[in-house]
Structures are given as C-alpha cells and as structure tokens.
Amino acid sequence: MLISASFVSYQRVIVAEHRVTATMKGVVDVMLEQLPRYDTKAVYQYDESVFHFLVENELVYGCVTGVDHTKRVVFEFLSRIRDFFKKEFAGSDRRYPRPSAISFSACSKFGAVLSDNMRSFNETNSTGKLGEINKLVDDTKHTMLGNIDVLIDRGERIELLCHKTEVLNTGSRAFQSSARSLKWKVCMGKMRFVIGTFLLFLFFATISFIFICGTNLKCKK
C-alpha cells in the first residue's frame, strides 16, 4: 500500500498538496462538499483509488491510496500531517485555526512537508512488504491446514454415514425376510382354517345325512 497523493484543504479549498492531479482534484472537490466541517474521519472509493479524510476545525487533511489500504496506518499518516500543519500555520490551540495564516499562497510551501512524509511513509511500507508477504504465506498455510482438518472430519462423517447405510441395508434385508416368513405363516393359517371349516362342514353334513337316511341309506319321505 502506497500513498500516491496528499493535500490539506481549508473551507473546502485545497491550500497545500503534493502530486494531486487534475482528475484527483475534481474528485476531491466533490467529496469535500459532502464532508462534515468538524472533527470526523471519512473514507471514499472512486474507481481504483481510495480517498482518506481527517477533518478538524474546517481543516481537512487528506491522501489517496490504492484499494489495498490499511485504515489505521493511513490515519496515523494523516494525524502526523495534521500535527506538522498545526505547528506551522494554525497558531495557538485556543485560536485554532488562524484564518489569516491559511491560504494557498501561504501554505503552498507545506507541499514539501507532504512530499517528505509521503516518501518516508512509502519507503517504510515498501520495506515492510517482505513481512506482509510472510504474513500472507502464514495465513494461507493456516487456512489450508484448517481446510484439511475440515476435509478429514468430513471424510470421517462420510465413512460413518456409509457404515450406518450398510447397517440399514442389512436390517432392511432381515426385515424383508421376516415379512415373507410372516406372510407365509398367515397364508398357511388361512389355508388350515379353510380346510378345517370344510372338514367340519363335511362332518356335520354326513351326520345329518345318516340321521335322515339311516345307515342303510334309505332316506325317509
């Protein structure tokens, strides 16, 4: 993350800047109109640029970075710029700011301070790139290890699910076998009931026939 431009504005007018292009200035002018006039912090993004603003007593300290910014570090830079500017132009804290001392002609020389601080900031962060890369590698490693743990856990759950499915299939086959056996027993019971009923009917029919016709089979008229 590098700071590509920085500036100071008063009453929504840029009074000191370093590397603010005409395109940036047009965007900044629009954003300044949207900012509160007193004591706030704001961050806006336009295309691939991010604009950071630190507002204090109608003075706005701003800078432009890429999208890979760290807010805390950027606002530390703006706080340092604010302290330098207050020391040189703002007068006593009781009368801060001092309008007569704040104009483009008076403050334009502050561009050198912005330049020095931007260079120092960018060099420090460029030196820290190796640390950022190492941190990224460590984070990626931890993420991959976490994903492996998740996959292992998921694999164990799948294995357990397959085991449960196998048990259910075995139980299903046993249930089907038991059901067929029960069905056969029920059918046999029904057959025995029908045969028994038929034999009982045949027995009573024979007794009735003998009673009516006698043992010599001569039926009474």
Residue pairs with C-beta under 8 A, 6 or more apart in sequence:
1 65
1 66
1 68
1 69
1 70
1 73
1 74
1 125
2 65
2 66
2 122
2 125
2 126
3 63
3 64
3 65
3 74
3 77
3 118
3 121
3 122
4 19
4 49
4 64
4 65
4 66
5 17
5 18
5 19
5 20
5 21
5 24
5 63
5 64
6 17
6 18
6 19
6 20
6 61
6 62
6 63
6 64
6 77
6 81
6 114
6 117
6 118
7 14
7 16
7 17
7 18
7 20
7 28
7 61
7 62
7 63
7 114
8 14
8 15
8 16
8 17
8 59
8 60
8 61
8 62
8 81
8 85
8 107
8 110
8 114
9 15
9 28
9 32
9 59
9 60
9 62
10 58
10 59
10 60
10 97
10 99
10 102
11 58
12 29
12 32
12 33
12 35
12 60
13 104
14 20
14 25
14 28
14 104
15 102
15 103
15 104
15 106
15 107
15 108
15 110
16 85
16 104
16 107
16 108
16 109
16 110
16 111
16 114
17 25
17 111
17 114
18 111
18 114
18 115
18 118
19 115
19 118
20 28
20 64
24 49
24 64
27 46
27 49
27 51
28 51
28 62
31 42
31 44
31 51
31 53
32 60
35 42
35 53
35 55
35 60
36 55
37 55
37 58
38 55
38 56
38 57
38 58
39 55
39 56
39 57
40 53
40 55
41 52
41 53
41 54
41 55
41 75
42 52
42 53
42 55
43 50
43 51
43 52
43 53
43 71
44 50
44 51
44 53
45 51
45 67
48 66
48 67
49 64
49 65
49 66
49 67
50 64
50 65
50 66
50 67
50 69
51 62
51 63
51 64
52 62
52 63
52 64
52 65
52 69
52 71
52 74
52 75
52 78
53 60
53 61
53 62
53 78
54 60
54 61
54 62
54 75
54 78
54 79
54 82
55 61
56 82
57 96
57 97
58 97
59 82
59 85
59 90
59 97
59 102
61 78
61 81
61 82
61 85
62 78
63 74
63 77
63 78
63 81
63 118
65 74
73 125
77 117
77 121
80 117
81 113
81 114
81 117
84 110
84 113
84 117
85 110
85 113
86 93
86 96
88 110
88 113
89 97
89 98
89 101
89 102
89 106
89 107
89 110
90 96
90 97
90 98
90 101
90 102
91 97
91 98
91 101
212 219
212 220
213 219
213 220
214 220
